[in-house]
Amino acid sequence: MAKPKHKSMRNQPEMYDELKKVCTVSVTPTAIKNLDFHAKKSGISRSELIERFARSLNQLPEQPPTQTKH
């Protein structure tokens, strides 16, 4: 999905029907290298790669949550 050809406007969604929110994640240097490689290969940002991955999770069959003993 290429970027729209219009000027970005603050507080207006661009590629999706909702605004993005800032989210900080911690990953290993290896994960960063992999994200950067695949983002560059796809011509998208690291953030957009993560967005697409997270949205693709809706395509997977639901798994019941695993229970952990405390």
PDB file of N, CA, C and O in Angstrom:
ATOM      1  N   MET A   1       0.849  -1.164   0.000  1.00  0.00           N
ATOM      2  CA  MET A   1       0.000   0.000   0.000  1.00  0.00           C
ATOM      3  C   MET A   1       0.899   1.233   0.000  1.00  0.00           C
ATOM      4  O   MET A   1       1.621   1.470   0.969  1.00  0.00           O
ATOM      5  N   ALA A   2       0.866   1.989  -1.033  1.00  0.00           N
ATOM      6  CA  ALA A   2       1.708   3.175  -1.153  1.00  0.00           C
ATOM      7  C   ALA A   2       1.099   4.337  -0.379  1.00  0.00           C
ATOM      8  O   ALA A   2      -0.098   4.355  -0.093  1.00  0.00           O
ATOM      9  N   LYS A   3       1.941   5.298  -0.049  1.00  0.00           N
ATOM     10  CA  LYS A   3       1.452   6.485   0.639  1.00  0.00           C
ATOM     11  C   LYS A   3       0.508   7.272  -0.256  1.00  0.00           C
ATOM     12  O   LYS A   3       0.693   7.319  -1.472  1.00  0.00           O
ATOM     13  N   PRO A   4      -0.499   7.889   0.340  1.00  0.00           N
ATOM     14  CA  PRO A   4      -1.395   8.714  -0.472  1.00  0.00           C
ATOM     15  C   PRO A   4      -0.638   9.887  -1.099  1.00  0.00           C
ATOM     16  O   PRO A   4       0.391  10.319  -0.580  1.00  0.00           O
ATOM     17  N   LYS A   5      -1.151  10.389  -2.206  1.00  0.00           N
ATOM     18  CA  LYS A   5      -0.482  11.473  -2.923  1.00  0.00           C
ATOM     19  C   LYS A   5      -0.965  12.855  -2.477  1.00  0.00           C
ATOM     20  O   LYS A   5      -0.853  13.823  -3.229  1.00  0.00           O
ATOM     21  N   HIS A   6      -1.489  12.948  -1.284  1.00  0.00           N
ATOM     22  CA  HIS A   6      -1.939  14.245  -0.785  1.00  0.00           C
ATOM     23  C   HIS A   6      -1.158  14.608   0.472  1.00  0.00           C
ATOM     24  O   HIS A   6      -0.490  13.761   1.065  1.00  0.00           O
ATOM     25  N   LYS A   7      -1.245  15.850   0.866  1.00  0.00           N
ATOM     26  CA  LYS A   7      -0.506  16.348   2.018  1.00  0.00           C
ATOM     27  C   LYS A   7      -1.086  15.772   3.303  1.00  0.00           C
ATOM     28  O   LYS A   7      -2.303  15.729   3.479  1.00  0.00           O
ATOM     29  N   SER A   8      -0.208  15.331   4.198  1.00  0.00           N
ATOM     30  CA  SER A   8      -0.660  14.827   5.489  1.00  0.00           C
ATOM     31  C   SER A   8      -1.245  15.958   6.306  1.00  0.00           C
ATOM     32  O   SER A   8      -0.740  17.081   6.301  1.00  0.00           O
ATOM     33  N   MET A   9      -2.313  15.641   7.003  1.00  0.00           N
ATOM     34  CA  MET A   9      -2.943  16.633   7.871  1.00  0.00           C
ATOM     35  C   MET A   9      -2.980  16.082   9.284  1.00  0.00           C
ATOM     36  O   MET A   9      -3.340  14.927   9.509  1.00  0.00           O
ATOM     37  N   ARG A  10      -2.603  16.924  10.227  1.00  0.00           N
ATOM     38  CA  ARG A  10      -2.571  16.525  11.626  1.00  0.00           C
ATOM     39  C   ARG A  10      -3.956  16.050  12.075  1.00  0.00           C
ATOM     40  O   ARG A  10      -4.978  16.642  11.727  1.00  0.00           O
ATOM     41  N   ASN A  11      -3.960  14.972  12.852  1.00  0.00           N
ATOM     42  CA  ASN A  11      -5.185  14.389  13.404  1.00  0.00           C
ATOM     43  C   ASN A  11      -6.157  13.890  12.350  1.00  0.00           C
ATOM     44  O   ASN A  11      -7.360  13.809  12.599  1.00  0.00           O
ATOM     45  N   GLN A  12      -5.640  13.554  11.168  1.00  0.00           N
ATOM     46  CA  GLN A  12      -6.462  12.977  10.101  1.00  0.00           C
ATOM     47  C   GLN A  12      -5.822  11.655   9.679  1.00  0.00           C
ATOM     48  O   GLN A  12      -4.635  11.621   9.353  1.00  0.00           O
ATOM     49  N   PRO A  13      -6.593  10.573   9.682  1.00  0.00           N
ATOM     50  CA  PRO A  13      -6.015   9.296   9.251  1.00  0.00           C
ATOM     51  C   PRO A  13      -5.570   9.360   7.800  1.00  0.00           C
ATOM     52  O   PRO A  13      -6.190  10.045   6.986  1.00  0.00           O
ATOM     53  N   GLU A  14      -4.495   8.648   7.474  1.00  0.00           N
ATOM     54  CA  GLU A  14      -3.986   8.640   6.103  1.00  0.00           C
ATOM     55  C   GLU A  14      -4.317   7.342   5.393  1.00  0.00           C
ATOM     56  O   GLU A  14      -5.057   7.347   4.409  1.00  0.00           O
ATOM     57  N   MET A  15      -3.788   6.245   5.870  1.00  0.00           N
ATOM     58  CA  MET A  15      -3.917   4.981   5.149  1.00  0.00           C
ATOM     59  C   MET A  15      -4.992   4.065   5.729  1.00  0.00           C
ATOM     60  O   MET A  15      -5.425   3.123   5.066  1.00  0.00           O
ATOM     61  N   TYR A  16      -5.416   4.327   6.931  1.00  0.00           N
ATOM     62  CA  TYR A  16      -6.387   3.484   7.600  1.00  0.00           C
ATOM     63  C   TYR A  16      -7.535   4.371   8.077  1.00  0.00           C
ATOM     64  O   TYR A  16      -7.457   5.597   7.990  1.00  0.00           O
ATOM     65  N   ASP A  17      -8.586   3.757   8.575  1.00  0.00           N
ATOM     66  CA  ASP A  17      -9.755   4.527   8.990  1.00  0.00           C
ATOM     67  C   ASP A  17      -9.654   5.035  10.426  1.00  0.00           C
ATOM     68  O   ASP A  17     -10.654   5.456  11.008  1.00  0.00           O
ATOM     69  N   GLU A  18      -8.469   4.998  10.989  1.00  0.00           N
ATOM     70  CA  GLU A  18      -8.269   5.476  12.350  1.00  0.00           C
ATOM     71  C   GLU A  18      -6.876   6.081  12.475  1.00  0.00           C
ATOM     72  O   GLU A  18      -5.980   5.785  11.684  1.00  0.00           O
ATOM     73  N   LEU A  19      -6.712   6.931  13.480  1.00  0.00           N
ATOM     74  CA  LEU A  19      -5.412   7.552  13.726  1.00  0.00           C
ATOM     75  C   LEU A  19      -4.469   6.558  14.375  1.00  0.00           C
ATOM     76  O   LEU A  19      -4.896   5.671  15.114  1.00  0.00           O
ATOM     77  N   LYS A  20      -3.199   6.710  14.099  1.00  0.00           N
ATOM     78  CA  LYS A  20      -2.189   5.898  14.763  1.00  0.00           C
ATOM     79  C   LYS A  20      -1.841   6.527  16.100  1.00  0.00           C
ATOM     80  O   LYS A  20      -1.952   7.742  16.270  1.00  0.00           O
ATOM     81  N   LYS A  21      -1.419   5.701  17.050  1.00  0.00           N
ATOM     82  CA  LYS A  21      -0.965   6.161  18.357  1.00  0.00           C
ATOM     83  C   LYS A  21       0.489   5.745  18.527  1.00  0.00           C
ATOM     84  O   LYS A  21       0.926   4.731  17.983  1.00  0.00           O
ATOM     85  N   VAL A  22       1.218   6.527  19.275  1.00  0.00           N
ATOM     86  CA  VAL A  22       2.611   6.204  19.561  1.00  0.00           C
ATOM     87  C   VAL A  22       2.649   5.014  20.511  1.00  0.00           C
ATOM     88  O   VAL A  22       1.910   4.965  21.494  1.00  0.00           O
ATOM     89  N   CYS A  23       3.519   4.059  20.205  1.00  0.00           N
ATOM     90  CA  CYS A  23       3.674   2.862  21.029  1.00  0.00           C
ATOM     91  C   CYS A  23       5.166   2.530  21.057  1.00  0.00           C
ATOM     92  O   CYS A  23       5.806   2.446  20.009  1.00  0.00           O
ATOM     93  N   THR A  24       5.702   2.345  22.227  1.00  0.00           N
ATOM     94  CA  THR A  24       7.113   2.013  22.343  1.00  0.00           C
ATOM     95  C   THR A  24       7.258   0.530  22.624  1.00  0.00           C
ATOM     96  O   THR A  24       6.605  -0.003  23.521  1.00  0.00           O
ATOM     97  N   VAL A  25       8.106  -0.132  21.865  1.00  0.00           N
ATOM     98  CA  VAL A  25       8.388  -1.547  22.094  1.00  0.00           C
ATOM     99  C   VAL A  25       9.890  -1.724  22.232  1.00  0.00           C
ATOM    100  O   VAL A  25      10.674  -0.932  21.710  1.00  0.00           O
ATOM    101  N   SER A  26      10.273  -2.764  22.934  1.00  0.00           N
ATOM    102  CA  SER A  26      11.692  -3.088  23.083  1.00  0.00           C
ATOM    103  C   SER A  26      11.952  -4.413  22.392  1.00  0.00           C
ATOM    104  O   SER A  26      11.297  -5.415  22.676  1.00  0.00           O
ATOM    105  N   VAL A  27      12.910  -4.406  21.484  1.00  0.00           N
ATOM    106  CA  VAL A  27      13.287  -5.612  20.756  1.00  0.00           C
ATOM    107  C   VAL A  27      14.803  -5.691  20.689  1.00  0.00           C
ATOM    108  O   VAL A  27      15.503  -4.708  20.931  1.00  0.00           O
ATOM    109  N   THR A  28      15.288  -6.859  20.362  1.00  0.00           N
ATOM    110  CA  THR A  28      16.736  -7.068  20.275  1.00  0.00           C
ATOM    111  C   THR A  28      17.298  -6.419  19.011  1.00  0.00           C
ATOM    112  O   THR A  28      16.552  -6.135  18.074  1.00  0.00           O
ATOM    113  N   PRO A  29      18.598  -6.186  18.985  1.00  0.00           N
ATOM    114  CA  PRO A  29      19.217  -5.666  17.768  1.00  0.00           C
ATOM    115  C   PRO A  29      18.967  -6.554  16.546  1.00  0.00           C
ATOM    116  O   PRO A  29      18.831  -6.049  15.432  1.00  0.00           O
ATOM    117  N   THR A  30      18.906  -7.874  16.751  1.00  0.00           N
ATOM    118  CA  THR A  30      18.627  -8.782  15.644  1.00  0.00           C
ATOM    119  C   THR A  30      17.229  -8.525  15.084  1.00  0.00           C
ATOM    120  O   THR A  30      17.047  -8.499  13.867  1.00  0.00           O
ATOM    121  N   ALA A  31      16.244  -8.335  15.957  1.00  0.00           N
ATOM    122  CA  ALA A  31      14.881  -8.054  15.506  1.00  0.00           C
ATOM    123  C   ALA A  31      14.830  -6.734  14.744  1.00  0.00           C
ATOM    124  O   ALA A  31      14.126  -6.624  13.740  1.00  0.00           O
ATOM    125  N   ILE A  32      15.567  -5.739  15.209  1.00  0.00           N
ATOM    126  CA  ILE A  32      15.599  -4.442  14.518  1.00  0.00           C
ATOM    127  C   ILE A  32      16.183  -4.617  13.117  1.00  0.00           C
ATOM    128  O   ILE A  32      15.652  -4.073  12.149  1.00  0.00           O
ATOM    129  N   LYS A  33      17.267  -5.371  13.010  1.00  0.00           N
ATOM    130  CA  LYS A  33      17.868  -5.619  11.689  1.00  0.00           C
ATOM    131  C   LYS A  33      16.872  -6.305  10.761  1.00  0.00           C
ATOM    132  O   LYS A  33      16.762  -5.946   9.589  1.00  0.00           O
ATOM    133  N   ASN A  34      16.146  -7.297  11.287  1.00  0.00           N
ATOM    134  CA  ASN A  34      15.155  -8.006  10.477  1.00  0.00           C
ATOM    135  C   ASN A  34      14.016  -7.088  10.063  1.00  0.00           C
ATOM    136  O   ASN A  34      13.584  -7.117   8.911  1.00  0.00           O
ATOM    137  N   LEU A  35      13.529  -6.277  10.990  1.00  0.00           N
ATOM    138  CA  LEU A  35      12.461  -5.318  10.656  1.00  0.00           C
ATOM    139  C   LEU A  35      12.939  -4.353   9.583  1.00  0.00           C
ATOM    140  O   LEU A  35      12.237  -4.106   8.603  1.00  0.00           O
ATOM    141  N   ASP A  36      14.139  -3.808   9.772  1.00  0.00           N
ATOM    142  CA  ASP A  36      14.670  -2.853   8.802  1.00  0.00           C
ATOM    143  C   ASP A  36      14.866  -3.488   7.423  1.00  0.00           C
ATOM    144  O   ASP A  36      14.570  -2.867   6.403  1.00  0.00           O
ATOM    145  N   PHE A  37      15.361  -4.712   7.395  1.00  0.00           N
ATOM    146  CA  PHE A  37      15.578  -5.398   6.123  1.00  0.00           C
ATOM    147  C   PHE A  37      14.264  -5.583   5.371  1.00  0.00           C
ATOM    148  O   PHE A  37      14.162  -5.251   4.189  1.00  0.00           O
ATOM    149  N   HIS A  38      13.261  -6.114   6.066  1.00  0.00           N
ATOM    150  CA  HIS A  38      11.982  -6.396   5.403  1.00  0.00           C
ATOM    151  C   HIS A  38      11.215  -5.120   5.073  1.00  0.00           C
ATOM    152  O   HIS A  38      10.506  -5.067   4.068  1.00  0.00           O
ATOM    153  N   ALA A  39      11.352  -4.100   5.905  1.00  0.00           N
ATOM    154  CA  ALA A  39      10.700  -2.820   5.599  1.00  0.00           C
ATOM    155  C   ALA A  39      11.316  -2.203   4.348  1.00  0.00           C
ATOM    156  O   ALA A  39      10.597  -1.741   3.462  1.00  0.00           O
ATOM    157  N   LYS A  40      12.640  -2.195   4.277  1.00  0.00           N
ATOM    158  CA  LYS A  40      13.314  -1.630   3.106  1.00  0.00           C
ATOM    159  C   LYS A  40      12.975  -2.421   1.850  1.00  0.00           C
ATOM    160  O   LYS A  40      12.717  -1.837   0.798  1.00  0.00           O
ATOM    161  N   LYS A  41      12.975  -3.743   1.955  1.00  0.00           N
ATOM    162  CA  LYS A  41      12.650  -4.625   0.830  1.00  0.00           C
ATOM    163  C   LYS A  41      11.234  -4.349   0.314  1.00  0.00           C
ATOM    164  O   LYS A  41      10.977  -4.442  -0.887  1.00  0.00           O
ATOM    165  N   SER A  42      10.316  -4.008   1.228  1.00  0.00           N
ATOM    166  CA  SER A  42       8.925  -3.740   0.857  1.00  0.00           C
ATOM    167  C   SER A  42       8.669  -2.274   0.522  1.00  0.00           C
ATOM    168  O   SER A  42       7.585  -1.915   0.064  1.00  0.00           O
ATOM    169  N   GLY A  43       9.683  -1.421   0.757  1.00  0.00           N
ATOM    170  CA  GLY A  43       9.533   0.003   0.469  1.00  0.00           C
ATOM    171  C   GLY A  43       8.614   0.724   1.443  1.00  0.00           C
ATOM    172  O   GLY A  43       7.938   1.686   1.079  1.00  0.00           O
ATOM    173  N   ILE A  44       8.594   0.249   2.690  1.00  0.00           N
ATOM    174  CA  ILE A  44       7.748   0.858   3.719  1.00  0.00           C
ATOM    175  C   ILE A  44       8.587   1.133   4.965  1.00  0.00           C
ATOM    176  O   ILE A  44       9.735   0.700   5.059  1.00  0.00           O
ATOM    177  N   SER A  45       8.009   1.846   5.904  1.00  0.00           N
ATOM    178  CA  SER A  45       8.717   2.135   7.149  1.00  0.00           C
ATOM    179  C   SER A  45       8.641   0.937   8.097  1.00  0.00           C
ATOM    180  O   SER A  45       7.815   0.042   7.922  1.00  0.00           O
ATOM    181  N   ARG A  46       9.494   0.940   9.077  1.00  0.00           N
ATOM    182  CA  ARG A  46       9.473  -0.084  10.120  1.00  0.00           C
ATOM    183  C   ARG A  46       8.104  -0.079  10.809  1.00  0.00           C
ATOM    184  O   ARG A  46       7.533  -1.135  11.083  1.00  0.00           O
ATOM    185  N   SER A  47       7.598   1.100  11.079  1.00  0.00           N
ATOM    186  CA  SER A  47       6.294   1.236  11.727  1.00  0.00           C
ATOM    187  C   SER A  47       5.181   0.625  10.882  1.00  0.00           C
ATOM    188  O   SER A  47       4.307  -0.063  11.410  1.00  0.00           O
ATOM    189  N   GLU A  48       5.207   0.872   9.580  1.00  0.00           N
ATOM    190  CA  GLU A  48       4.178   0.321   8.696  1.00  0.00           C
ATOM    191  C   GLU A  48       4.304  -1.196   8.598  1.00  0.00           C
ATOM    192  O   GLU A  48       3.292  -1.888   8.494  1.00  0.00           O
ATOM    193  N   LEU A  49       5.521  -1.723   8.629  1.00  0.00           N
ATOM    194  CA  LEU A  49       5.714  -3.170   8.619  1.00  0.00           C
ATOM    195  C   LEU A  49       5.055  -3.800   9.846  1.00  0.00           C
ATOM    196  O   LEU A  49       4.373  -4.819   9.737  1.00  0.00           O
ATOM    197  N   ILE A  50       5.260  -3.194  11.002  1.00  0.00           N
ATOM    198  CA  ILE A  50       4.657  -3.697  12.237  1.00  0.00           C
ATOM    199  C   ILE A  50       3.136  -3.562  12.167  1.00  0.00           C
ATOM    200  O   ILE A  50       2.415  -4.464  12.594  1.00  0.00           O
ATOM    201  N   GLU A  51       2.644  -2.447  11.635  1.00  0.00           N
ATOM    202  CA  GLU A  51       1.197  -2.238  11.462  1.00  0.00           C
ATOM    203  C   GLU A  51       0.595  -3.358  10.620  1.00  0.00           C
ATOM    204  O   GLU A  51      -0.423  -3.939  10.995  1.00  0.00           O
ATOM    205  N   ARG A  52       1.208  -3.656   9.503  1.00  0.00           N
ATOM    206  CA  ARG A  52       0.679  -4.688   8.607  1.00  0.00           C
ATOM    207  C   ARG A  52       0.723  -6.063   9.264  1.00  0.00           C
ATOM    208  O   ARG A  52      -0.208  -6.855   9.123  1.00  0.00           O
ATOM    209  N   PHE A  53       1.809  -6.341   9.983  1.00  0.00           N
ATOM    210  CA  PHE A  53       1.901  -7.618  10.685  1.00  0.00           C
ATOM    211  C   PHE A  53       0.788  -7.732  11.723  1.00  0.00           C
ATOM    212  O   PHE A  53       0.096  -8.749  11.783  1.00  0.00           O
ATOM    213  N   ALA A  54       0.616  -6.704  12.530  1.00  0.00           N
ATOM    214  CA  ALA A  54      -0.396  -6.743  13.580  1.00  0.00           C
ATOM    215  C   ALA A  54      -1.802  -6.879  12.992  1.00  0.00           C
ATOM    216  O   ALA A  54      -2.629  -7.609  13.537  1.00  0.00           O
ATOM    217  N   ARG A  55      -2.077  -6.191  11.897  1.00  0.00           N
ATOM    218  CA  ARG A  55      -3.391  -6.303  11.252  1.00  0.00           C
ATOM    219  C   ARG A  55      -3.589  -7.687  10.644  1.00  0.00           C
ATOM    220  O   ARG A  55      -4.719  -8.167  10.566  1.00  0.00           O
ATOM    221  N   SER A  56      -2.513  -8.332  10.216  1.00  0.00           N
ATOM    222  CA  SER A  56      -2.640  -9.671   9.631  1.00  0.00           C
ATOM    223  C   SER A  56      -3.010 -10.714  10.680  1.00  0.00           C
ATOM    224  O   SER A  56      -3.478 -11.797  10.330  1.00  0.00           O
ATOM    225  N   LEU A  57      -2.810 -10.409  11.936  1.00  0.00           N
ATOM    226  CA  LEU A  57      -3.144 -11.358  12.993  1.00  0.00           C
ATOM    227  C   LEU A  57      -4.644 -11.643  13.032  1.00  0.00           C
ATOM    228  O   LEU A  57      -5.054 -12.706  13.498  1.00  0.00           O
ATOM    229  N   ASN A  58      -5.465 -10.713  12.552  1.00  0.00           N
ATOM    230  CA  ASN A  58      -6.906 -10.944  12.485  1.00  0.00           C
ATOM    231  C   ASN A  58      -7.249 -12.045  11.499  1.00  0.00           C
ATOM    232  O   ASN A  58      -8.344 -12.605  11.560  1.00  0.00           O
ATOM    233  N   GLN A  59      -6.336 -12.367  10.592  1.00  0.00           N
ATOM    234  CA  GLN A  59      -6.565 -13.397   9.589  1.00  0.00           C
ATOM    235  C   GLN A  59      -6.337 -14.803  10.150  1.00  0.00           C
ATOM    236  O   GLN A  59      -6.777 -15.790   9.561  1.00  0.00           O
ATOM    237  N   LEU A  60      -5.651 -14.887  11.287  1.00  0.00           N
ATOM    238  CA  LEU A  60      -5.319 -16.189  11.870  1.00  0.00           C
ATOM    239  C   LEU A  60      -6.501 -16.740  12.657  1.00  0.00           C
ATOM    240  O   LEU A  60      -7.305 -15.968  13.180  1.00  0.00           O
ATOM    241  N   PRO A  61      -6.620 -18.065  12.751  1.00  0.00           N
ATOM    242  CA  PRO A  61      -7.680 -18.633  13.589  1.00  0.00           C
ATOM    243  C   PRO A  61      -7.426 -18.273  15.048  1.00  0.00           C
ATOM    244  O   PRO A  61      -6.282 -18.237  15.501  1.00  0.00           O
ATOM    245  N   GLU A  62      -8.492 -18.012  15.764  1.00  0.00           N
ATOM    246  CA  GLU A  62      -8.338 -17.626  17.173  1.00  0.00           C
ATOM    247  C   GLU A  62      -7.875 -18.813  17.995  1.00  0.00           C
ATOM    248  O   GLU A  62      -8.328 -19.941  17.798  1.00  0.00           O
ATOM    249  N   GLN A  63      -6.980 -18.546  18.906  1.00  0.00           N
ATOM    250  CA  GLN A  63      -6.493 -19.543  19.832  1.00  0.00           C
ATOM    251  C   GLN A  63      -6.987 -19.163  21.227  1.00  0.00           C
ATOM    252  O   GLN A  63      -6.960 -17.984  21.583  1.00  0.00           O
ATOM    253  N   PRO A  64      -7.431 -20.122  22.014  1.00  0.00           N
ATOM    254  CA  PRO A  64      -7.823 -19.765  23.377  1.00  0.00           C
ATOM    255  C   PRO A  64      -6.603 -19.299  24.158  1.00  0.00           C
ATOM    256  O   PRO A  64      -5.509 -19.832  23.970  1.00  0.00           O
ATOM    257  N   PRO A  65      -6.775 -18.311  25.033  1.00  0.00           N
ATOM    258  CA  PRO A  65      -5.622 -17.847  25.818  1.00  0.00           C
ATOM    259  C   PRO A  65      -5.098 -18.973  26.714  1.00  0.00           C
ATOM    260  O   PRO A  65      -5.870 -19.755  27.267  1.00  0.00           O
ATOM    261  N   THR A  66      -3.786 -19.036  26.843  1.00  0.00           N
ATOM    262  CA  THR A  66      -3.200 -20.037  27.721  1.00  0.00           C
ATOM    263  C   THR A  66      -3.269 -19.533  29.156  1.00  0.00           C
ATOM    264  O   THR A  66      -3.088 -18.343  29.417  1.00  0.00           O
ATOM    265  N   GLN A  67      -3.528 -20.433  30.067  1.00  0.00           N
ATOM    266  CA  GLN A  67      -3.609 -20.053  31.474  1.00  0.00           C
ATOM    267  C   GLN A  67      -2.290 -20.363  32.136  1.00  0.00           C
ATOM    268  O   GLN A  67      -1.700 -21.425  31.936  1.00  0.00           O
ATOM    269  N   THR A  68      -1.841 -19.407  32.931  1.00  0.00           N
ATOM    270  CA  THR A  68      -0.603 -19.614  33.676  1.00  0.00           C
ATOM    271  C   THR A  68      -0.939 -19.681  35.152  1.00  0.00           C
ATOM    272  O   THR A  68      -1.823 -18.966  35.624  1.00  0.00           O
ATOM    273  N   LYS A  69      -0.249 -20.524  35.872  1.00  0.00           N
ATOM    274  CA  LYS A  69      -0.451 -20.616  37.318  1.00  0.00           C
ATOM    275  C   LYS A  69       0.420 -19.593  37.997  1.00  0.00           C
ATOM    276  O   LYS A  69       1.585 -19.419  37.639  1.00  0.00           O
ATOM    277  N   HIS A  70      -0.130 -18.928  38.956  1.00  0.00           N
ATOM    278  CA  HIS A  70       0.610 -17.881  39.669  1.00  0.00           C
ATOM    279  C   HIS A  70       1.180 -18.401  40.938  1.00  0.00           C
ATOM    280  O   HIS A  70       1.836 -17.660  41.670  1.00  0.00           O
TER     281      HIS A  70
END
